[in-house]
Amino acid sequence: MHPHSIQLFDPQSFSYTYMLVSPADGAAVIIDPVFKQLDI
């Protein structure tokens, strides 16, 4: 089985966050390239 992928866009940092979910057991991982968000 292939993991389900969810793509989220954050317009403030102009970046994408990804969540991969295993359909077998529901385990998930989040891939977020933004370390910290700054207020400007």
For each residue, the residues with C-beta under 8 A, 3 or more apart:
1: 22 23 24
2: 23
3: 20 21 22 23
4: 20 21 23
5: 18 19 20 21
6: 18 19 20 21
7: 16 17 18
8: 16 17 18 19
9: 15 16 17
10: 13 14 15 16 17 34 37
11: 14
12: 37
13: 10 34 37
14: 10 11
15: 9 10 33 34
16: 7 8 9 10 33
17: 7 8 9 10 30 31 32 33 34
18: 5 6 7 8 30 31 32
19: 5 6 8 28 29 30 31
20: 3 4 5 6 28 29 31
21: 3 4 5 6 26 27 28
22: 1 3 25 26 27 28
23: 1 2 3 4 26
24: 1
25: 22
26: 21 22 23
27: 21 22
28: 19 20 21 22
29: 19 20
30: 17 18 19
31: 17 18 19 20
32: 17 18
33: 15 16 17
34: 10 13 15 17 37
35:
36:
37: 10 12 13 34
38:
39:
40:
